[in-house]
Amino acid sequence: MSLAYPCDRIKIALKEDIKYWVGFNNIPGIGRVRLFQLESYFGNLEQAWKASPGELKRAGLDSAALRAISQWRDKVDPEAEMEKLDKFGIQVLTCNDSAYPGRLKEIYDYPPVLYVRGSLLPEDEWCLAVVGTRRSTVYGKQVTEELVADLARSKITIVSGLAKGIDTIAHRSALEAGGRSLAVFACGLDIVYPAENERLARDIMERGALLSEYPLGTRPRAENFPRRNRILSGLSLGVMVTEADETSGAMITARMALEQNREVFAIPGSILSPVSRGTNHLIQEGAKLVREYTDILEELNLTAVTRQIEMREILPESETESALLKQLGAEPTHIDEVCRKSGLSAAEVSGTLAMMELKGLVKQVGTMNYVLARELRQEYRVRVD
């Protein structure tokens, strides 16, 4: 009897059977292969849950699996688990469910049970994972914000892990651009980690979904994060790494993406920056170097499904604004440098830049460092130089 029984050939799990998928998912060591083994032998997981130790042994379970079921089955109440999930508004998708993400089922080690808090939509099929360091630089923050915003406006769903740094920036930038985002947890969906991202998690639920393979109450243990990363890449058409050291979790995600036959994209950075060592190495090894969001769309052949982005032409309202625009570009420029080059007083430059930021002409990307708004870099800058 083959243990790698294809999920698509197993009959659709009846609604009342889902609670037993949840029950077995709460037992350590009972994963996808053993669940398929049990379902194939007993016909459904309800019969497997109620089976005697002798029947389970005849189903082909090894001694470790038998011990795990014997130890945990009396401690897990499937009905109570379903009630708790319902309390948190969490949907359960088994891999037999038609709503289970199709691309995720392409990977070898896909989770048999997926907990969903929020909504998965058909358009989430076009999604990109964005990962990177928890200690992002000003450059990494700016690049992530701009690329993700453009991708989100192009109807690409952004997937990440809700971690500090690049993950948080990616989720927030997608939502602020009016797009969708999915966050994959390394713990149960009743625990937001890090806790400071609780508001962000709620925003993602409203315009996307929180996902996890882990039962309620599972704490964010260190060993969970590498396994979580295979879901990040497995859901996605590709993975974009913004900033990462060579031994970071983001690099693990990139490696998993390659193993899953996904595209890997990397943002080039300074050879002197520790958080660019990983991305520069990926490029050296053949990852797609990204300069513009269109590099990703073209590589994934998604240009045909994206909407046209209308660029607004914003003109300066005064000679002072015009003079300041001439001093700014894509690279951050400190306000002191703007004063020196423009010949204007610090008070005049500071006040005018504040008003220009409110109007969307410029953006502050670090302590008193400014860049020209993305819309103006080609539309306006060409005319003032």
N, C-alpha and C positions, 0 to 999 in steps of 0.2 A: 504494500500500500504506500503510495507516494505521500510524503508529508508536505511537500510544496504544492498542495492542491490549489489550483488557480482560484482566486477569490471570485472571479466573475462566473465560475461554473457552480458555485454553491448557491442554493436557492436563497431568495431574499429573506432576511431574518424577519419573522413576524414581530409585530410591535411588542407583544407580551414577552418575546424572547430577549429583547434588548436589555432588560434588567439583569439577565444572567450573563450577558457580555460584560456589563458593568461590574457584576459580582466577581467574575473571573479576573477582570482587569485590576481588581483590588488585591489580587493574590500575587506576591512577588514570584517571579520565575515562570509565570504562565503567560507566554507571549503569543505572537501570531501563529507560529508553527504548531504549538500545542493546542491552540484553540481550533485550528482547522482539523487537527487530528481528532479532537473530541467531537466536533460537529459532524465530521465524516462518519465516525463510528456510531454515534448515538442518534444522528438525524437532526438534533437541535441541542442547544446548550442548556435548556431547561432539564432535559433528561440527564445530561452530563452532570449538572449541578447536584441532582438528587441521587446520582449513582453511588453505589457502595464502593469501598476501596478495592474489592475484588473485581468489580466491573471496570473501574478505572484502569486497573492493571491490565485487564484483557484488552482495553482500548489501545494499549501500547505505551502508556506513560512510564517513564523511568522512575527510579526510586526517589530522586530529588523532587520531581513534580508531585509524586504521591505524598511525600512528606509536607510539601508546601500547602497542598490542598487540605490535608488532614489538620494542619496547624491553623490555617486561616479560615476555612469555610464556616466554622461555627461563630467566628468573630465578625463576619460580614453579612449584613442583612440587605439583599438586593432591593427589597421594597423601600427600606429606609434610605438607601443611597439614592434611589430615584426621587424620593420626596425632597431630599436635600438639594439635588440638582435642580428640581423644579423651583425650589425656593430662591435659588440664585439666577433663575431664568436661563439655565444652561441646557442646550440641546445635545443629544448624544447621537453621533453618526458612527455606525459600524462600517467596516470596509465593504459590506454587502449592500450598503445604502446607495441609491442612485445619486444622492446629494453629496456623497463623499468625493472630495477633490480628485478628479481623474488623473491629473499629473502626479499627484502624490503616490498613487497606486503603481506608478511606473518604477519606483525605486525598490530595491530588494527588501529593505527592512522597514516597510511602511507600517505605521501603527494600526493595529486592528480596531482600536476604539479612538475616536477623536471627540473631545469635548469642545463645544462651540458656544461662546457667549457673544451674541450680536447676530449678524447675518452674513452668510456667504451668498454671493450673487453670481450669475453666469459670467458677468464681465470680469470677475476676479480671476478667471482663467488667464488673463493677460496680466501677470504680476511679475515684479522684479524684487529680489531680496537686496536690501542695502544694509551693509554691516561695516563695522570699523571699531576703532579704539574708544575706550571710555574716557580717554584724556585727549580730546580733540583740540587741535590748534585753531587759531582764527581762520587760517586758510582752509582747514578741513571743514569747519562749520560753514563757511561761506560757500564752498564748492558743493557741499551736500545740500544746503538750502536751495541753491539755484538749480542744480540738476534735478533734484527730487520734485521741485515745484513744476518745472517744465515737463517732467515725465507724468506727474499727476494730472496736469492740464491736458496731456495727450492720452488720457484715459488708462494709464498704467497704474494698477494697484500696487502700493508699496508694502512690502513685507519686511519685518524686522523683529528684534527680540526684546524691545522695551527697556534695554539696558541704558545706563548713563552714556553720555557722549553721543556718538554718531547715530546709534539706534534711536535715541530720543529725538534728535534733530530730524532724522528721516521721517519718523511718524508725524511729528508736529508740522513739518514743512508740507507733507502730502495733504494733511487736513486743512491747513491754512490756504492751500491752493485750490481747495474745493474738491479734492480727490478722496480716494478710499485708501484704507490702510488695514493690514492684518498684523497682529502681534502674537508671536508664538511664545508661550510660557515654558519655563523649565520647572514649574511647580503646578499645584492645583489652581484652578481658576478662581478659587475663593481667597487667594493670596496674591496681592500685587507686590511685585519685587522689581525694582526698589520701591519702597513705600511712597517716596516722593513723587512717583509717577501715577498715583492713584487717579488724579484728575485727567491726565492724559489717557489712561486706560478707559475711563468712562467716555471720553470723546471718541476714542477708537470704536467702542461698542456702538455708538450712535451712527457712525459712518464706516462700518467695517465689522471686524470681529476679533475677539480674543480666542486663541486656540491652544489646546494642550492635549497631550496623551496621558497626563497624570491624573489620578483620582483626586477628589477634593481632600484637602488636608495635607497634601504632599508638600513638604518644605523644599525650598530651592537649594538642594545640595549640589556640591561642586560637580559630582559625576553626571548630574542631569543635563548640564549645559552642552557638552559635546553631542549628546544624543538629541537634544532639542535642535541643534544646528542642522542635522540631517533633514529635519522637517522644513526648516527655513528654505534650504536649497531645493528640497524635493517638491515643494509647492510651486516653485518659481521657474520661469523660463531661463533665468540666469541670475547671477549674483554680482553685485557691484561692491567692491571694497574701496572705501574712501581713504582711510588712514589705518594702518595696522603695523605693529611690530611683527617680526618674523615668527614669533612663538605665540601669537595671540589667538583667541577664539575665532576671530574673523578669518584667520588663515586656515583654521580647521574647517570652517564653513566653505571656503573656497576649494579646499581639497575634496570635500565631500561633493561639491557641485561637479567637479571634474569626474569623480567616480560615477556620478549619476548622469553623465553625459549632458550637463548643463553648461551654458556659456559663462565665462568668468570675465568680468570687466574690472579694470583697476585705474585709479586716479594717480597720475605721476606726482611725485613730490621731491623735495630737496634731498640730495644724497647725504646731507648732513643731519637730517631730521630722523630721530629714532622711529617715529610713527609713520615714516614713509619707506622704511626698509622693506616691509612686507609687500607693499603695493608695487614698489620698484622691482622687487624680486619676481613678483607675479608677471609683470610686463616682460621682464627678461626671459621668463619661461614660456611666454607665448600668450598671456592674457591680453585681451583687447584694451589698448590704451584709449581712455575716454577724455575728450576735450569738450565736447558738446553732447547734450542729450540725444541729438540725432545720430551720434555714433552708435548708441545703444539700439535705437529704433531700427536703424538700417541693418545692423548685425542680426537682429532678431526678426527682420522682415516684417516690422509692424508699422511702417510708415503709412500703409494703405488704410489702417484702422484708426489712425489718430485724427483728431479734429484739427482744423486750421486755427492757429493762435493769432488773433488780431493784435498787432502791436500799436499801442497808442503813441502818437507823436506829441511830446510835451515840450513846449517852448518856454524859455526863461522869461520871467516877467520884468526883469530889471537888468541893468548893466552889471550890477554886482553879482547877480545869479549867473549871468553869462560868463563873467570873469572866473568865478569859482568852478563852473563846469569844465572850463578849459584845463584846470589843474588836476582833475580827477579822471580815473580810468578804472580798469578791472582790478588793479592791485591796490591794496589799502594805502592811503596817504594820510599821515598825521596832520592834525590841524595846524601845527606850527609850521610845517612845510608849505601848507596851503597859504598861510599868511605871508611867508617869505616870498613865495613865487608870485602871488597876486599883488603884493604891495599894500594890502588892506590891513586895517587894525584887527587885533584879536577879537575885540568886542563885536565889530561888524561881521567878521567871518563866522564867529560862533553863532550869533543870532540868525544870520542868513542861512547857514547850514541847517540849523534847527527847523526853520520854516521849510526849507527845501526837502528835508526828510519827511515832514508831514505831508508834503505834496507828492511824494514818491519820486523825486528827482535824484536823490542820493540816499545812501544807506550807511549807517554807522555799524561797522563790523568788529570793532574792538574799542578799547579805551581811547576815544578821540581820534579814531582812524576811520576814514570814509572811503567809499567807492561810488562810482557812477552807477545809477540804477541800470539794471540789465537792459531795459527797453531802450535806453538812450545810447548804448555803446556803439551800435551801428546806425541807428536812426538819426541821432543828433550829433554825436561826437565828430563824425566825418565832416560836418558842415562848419564846426567851430575851429577846427585845427587849421 
